[in-house]
Amino acid sequence: MNLDASTVWWLMVGAVVAAELLTGTFYLLMLAIGLAAGALAAHAGLSATIQVLVSAVVGATTVLAAYFMRRSRPGEPSARADRSVNLDVGETVQIDAWLPDGTAIVRYRGASWTAVHRAGITPSTGPHRVAELVGNRLLVDPL
């Protein structure tokens, strides 16, 4: 059985796509694009060396592009700051005074809580919004 070079390339594309479906690794799809470029180079009648080079360049370029695009996006917020996971997020507390260690004691939900402010923010008194629950402390932002 004699297979054309393009057929071999397309079989490799199918194998990589199947592996991606089994593993869920997005980068395998980018490599499959590179293999498809090699198959198109074979259809164009280019030499085997050029086919491999085209496949490698296109595959590496798409993987790097996907990596840098994913890296440039902001990360997912933590579950501690997600209102649908933690119902305390978004609630308002009143801070009357800050302690020297950068914490404040607030009454919230009928109990005393320790509140902390974000790094780089000057503590102020008054109403604050709960931004996140860090352990048993409320991370608050001024309103």
C-alpha positions in Angstrom: 0.0 0.0 0.0 1.5 3.3 -1.2 0.3 6.5 0.4 0.8 10.0 -1.0 2.7 12.4 1.3 -0.4 14.5 1.7 -2.4 11.5 2.9 0.2 10.8 5.6 0.0 14.5 6.7 -3.8 14.4 6.9 -3.6 11.1 8.9 -1.3 12.9 11.3 -3.7 15.8 11.5 -6.5 13.4 12.4 -4.4 11.6 15.0 -3.4 14.9 16.7 -7.0 16.1 16.7 -8.1 12.8 18.2 -5.4 13.2 20.9 -6.6 16.7 21.6 -10.2 15.5 22.0 -9.0 12.8 24.5 -6.7 15.1 26.5 -8.3 18.6 26.1 -4.9 20.2 25.4 -5.6 23.3 23.3 -2.1 23.5 22.1 -2.5 20.2 20.2 -5.0 21.9 18.0 -2.3 24.5 17.1 0.1 21.7 16.2 -2.7 20.2 14.0 -2.8 23.5 12.1 0.9 23.1 11.5 0.4 19.6 10.3 -2.4 20.7 8.0 0.0 23.3 6.6 2.4 20.5 5.8 -0.4 18.6 4.1 -1.2 21.7 1.9 2.6 22.0 1.1 2.5 18.3 0.0 -0.6 19.1 -2.2 1.4 22.0 -3.7 4.1 19.5 -4.7 6.8 20.9 -2.5 9.7 18.7 -1.4 9.6 16.7 1.8 12.1 19.0 3.5 10.0 22.1 2.7 6.8 20.3 3.9 8.4 19.6 7.2 9.8 23.2 7.5 6.3 24.6 6.6 4.7 22.4 9.2 7.2 23.2 11.9 7.1 27.0 11.3 3.3 27.2 11.1 2.9 24.9 14.2 5.4 26.7 16.3 4.0 30.1 15.3 0.4 29.1 16.2 1.5 27.6 19.5 3.5 30.7 20.4 0.6 33.0 19.4 -1.9 31.1 21.5 0.5 31.1 24.4 1.1 34.8 24.3 -2.6 35.6 23.8 -3.6 33.5 26.8 -0.8 35.0 28.9 -1.8 38.5 28.1 -5.4 38.0 29.3 -6.1 38.7 33.0 -6.5 35.6 35.1 -9.7 34.4 36.5 -10.7 36.0 39.7 -10.3 33.8 42.7 -13.4 32.0 44.1 -12.9 34.1 47.3 -13.8 37.2 45.3 -16.7 35.7 43.4 -20.1 36.9 44.5 -21.7 33.7 43.3 -19.5 31.6 45.5 -19.2 33.9 48.5 -22.2 35.9 49.4 -20.2 38.3 51.6 -18.5 39.8 48.6 -20.1 43.2 47.8 -21.6 43.7 51.2 -21.0 47.0 53.1 -19.3 47.3 56.5 -18.7 50.4 58.6 -15.1 51.0 59.7 -14.8 53.4 62.6 -11.0 53.2 63.3 -8.0 51.4 62.0 -5.5 49.7 64.3 -1.8 50.4 64.1 -1.2 47.0 62.5 -3.4 47.9 59.5 -6.5 46.0 60.6 -9.9 47.0 61.9 -12.5 45.3 64.0 -15.9 45.5 62.4 -19.4 44.2 63.3 -20.7 42.1 60.5 -23.5 39.5 60.5 -23.8 39.8 64.3 -20.1 39.0 65.0 -16.8 40.8 65.2 -14.6 40.4 62.1 -11.1 41.6 61.3 -11.0 43.7 58.2 -7.8 44.5 56.2 -7.3 46.9 53.3 -5.6 46.2 50.0 -1.9 46.9 49.8 -1.1 50.4 48.6 -4.5 51.9 49.7 -4.5 54.4 52.5 -6.8 53.2 55.3 -9.8 55.5 55.8 -12.8 55.4 58.1 -16.4 55.1 56.8 -18.3 52.6 54.7 -16.3 49.9 52.9 -17.2 47.2 50.4 -16.1 43.6 51.1 -14.0 42.7 48.1 -12.8 39.2 49.2 -12.7 36.8 52.1 -9.1 36.0 53.0 -9.2 33.2 55.5 -11.3 34.7 58.4 -10.6 38.3 57.4 -12.5 40.6 55.3 -10.5 42.4 52.5 -12.3 45.7 52.1 -12.2 48.6 49.6 -13.4 52.1 50.4 -16.7 53.2 48.8 
